[in-house]
Amino acid sequence: MKNIYQWSRLNYRITTDPEDFDLSAIHQYLTRSTWAKGIDLETVAQSISHSLSFALFHDDKQIGFARIVTDWATFGYLCDVYILEEYQGEKLGRWLMECCHSHPLMKRLRRTMLVTSTAPWLYEKIGYTPINRENFVWEIARPDIYQKIE
């Protein structure tokens, strides 16, 4: 079992304890997101169980999430980051990222990557830089993989 970490600020709390996560809330957001539209609940649950994940709560309501896919030694991939729309603009995204990056595992990873089409200014403040080097990052992309074909 991995160690559990928590951070608190006023009525907000961030935890890495999957027992506290509101899987339904995470799924509800991800299934309407631009990057995981239509994802099923089982896939969300499995992805969380194989990652280092952070849930953000306001009182008892889950309002944000971030997940780091990692080998737990050298590499991490930050993904599935969100803050519910009604909580955006309160610097909670930055706090969530600061908490993610203060986790002891993150401090030892040789490389952490992310792919984003939104809020590059947020990730830049945390220390991310765009790669933009020819033939450096490669992918096989299937953006519609969760869409049901009828």
C-alpha positions in Angstrom: 0.0 0.0 0.0 1.3 3.4 -0.9 1.5 6.2 1.7 -1.5 8.5 1.9 -0.8 12.3 1.7 -3.2 15.1 2.5 -3.2 18.9 2.3 -5.7 21.4 3.8 -6.6 25.0 3.2 -9.7 26.6 4.7 -12.6 24.4 3.7 -10.6 22.6 1.0 -8.7 19.4 1.2 -6.5 17.4 -1.2 -5.9 13.7 -0.6 -4.2 10.8 -2.3 -6.4 8.3 -0.5 -8.5 6.5 -3.1 -10.9 5.4 -0.4 -12.0 9.1 -0.2 -12.4 9.6 -4.0 -15.9 10.1 -5.4 -15.5 7.8 -8.4 -18.9 8.8 -9.7 -17.9 12.5 -9.6 -14.6 11.9 -11.4 -16.4 9.7 -14.0 -19.1 12.3 -14.5 -16.5 15.0 -15.3 -14.2 12.9 -17.4 -17.0 11.6 -19.6 -17.9 15.1 -20.6 -14.3 16.3 -21.0 -12.7 16.9 -24.3 -10.0 14.3 -23.7 -12.0 11.3 -22.3 -15.5 11.9 -23.7 -17.7 8.9 -23.2 -15.2 7.0 -21.0 -16.8 4.2 -18.9 -16.8 4.0 -15.2 -14.8 0.7 -15.1 -12.0 2.3 -17.2 -11.9 5.3 -14.8 -11.7 3.1 -11.8 -8.9 1.0 -13.3 -6.9 4.0 -14.4 -7.0 5.4 -10.8 -6.0 2.1 -9.3 -2.8 2.1 -11.5 -1.8 5.7 -10.9 -0.9 8.3 -8.2 -4.1 10.3 -8.0 -5.1 13.5 -6.1 -8.7 14.4 -5.3 -9.7 18.0 -4.3 -12.7 18.5 -2.0 -14.6 21.5 -0.9 -16.1 20.3 2.4 -17.3 16.8 1.4 -17.8 17.6 -2.3 -15.2 16.5 -4.8 -14.5 19.4 -7.0 -11.2 18.5 -8.7 -8.8 15.8 -9.6 -5.4 15.1 -11.1 -3.7 11.8 -11.9 -0.1 10.8 -12.5 0.6 7.7 -14.5 4.0 6.6 -13.3 6.4 3.7 -13.0 7.0 4.9 -9.4 10.7 5.4 -10.1 11.7 7.6 -13.1 8.7 8.8 -15.1 5.4 10.5 -14.6 2.6 11.6 -17.0 0.2 14.2 -15.6 -3.3 13.8 -16.9 -7.1 14.1 -16.1 -6.6 17.4 -14.3 -9.8 19.3 -13.7 -11.5 21.8 -11.4 -15.3 22.0 -11.6 -16.3 25.2 -13.5 -18.0 26.9 -10.6 -14.7 26.6 -8.6 -12.4 27.9 -11.3 -10.7 31.3 -10.8 -10.0 30.6 -7.1 -6.4 29.4 -7.7 -7.4 25.9 -6.8 -5.8 24.5 -9.9 -2.5 26.0 -9.0 -2.8 24.6 -5.5 -3.7 21.2 -6.8 -0.6 21.2 -9.0 1.6 22.5 -6.1 0.3 19.6 -4.0 0.9 17.1 -6.7 4.5 18.3 -7.2 5.2 18.4 -3.5 4.5 14.6 -3.2 7.8 12.8 -2.4 7.5 10.6 -5.6 7.3 13.6 -7.9 10.5 15.0 -6.5 12.5 12.0 -7.6 11.1 11.5 -11.1 13.6 12.2 -14.0 10.8 13.3 -16.3 7.2 14.4 -15.9 5.1 15.1 -19.0 1.7 16.3 -19.8 -0.4 17.0 -22.9 -2.8 19.9 -22.7 -4.8 22.2 -24.9 -6.0 24.3 -22.0 -4.3 26.4 -19.3 -0.7 26.3 -20.4 -0.1 29.4 -18.2 -1.0 27.2 -15.2 1.5 24.5 -16.0 4.2 27.0 -16.9 3.9 28.5 -13.4 4.6 25.0 -12.0 7.7 24.6 -14.1 6.6 22.8 -17.3 8.0 23.9 -20.6 6.8 23.1 -24.1 9.0 20.6 -25.9 8.4 21.8 -29.5 11.4 19.9 -30.9 11.0 18.1 -34.2 10.9 14.3 -33.9 11.2 14.3 -30.1 7.7 13.4 -28.9 5.8 10.7 -30.7 2.3 9.3 -30.2 -0.4 6.9 -31.4 -3.6 8.9 -30.7 -7.1 7.6 -30.7 -9.1 10.6 -29.3 -12.5 9.0 -30.0 -11.7 5.6 -28.4 -14.5 6.0 -25.8 -17.2 7.1 -28.2 -19.8 4.5 -28.8 -20.2 3.6 -32.4 -23.8 2.9 -33.2 
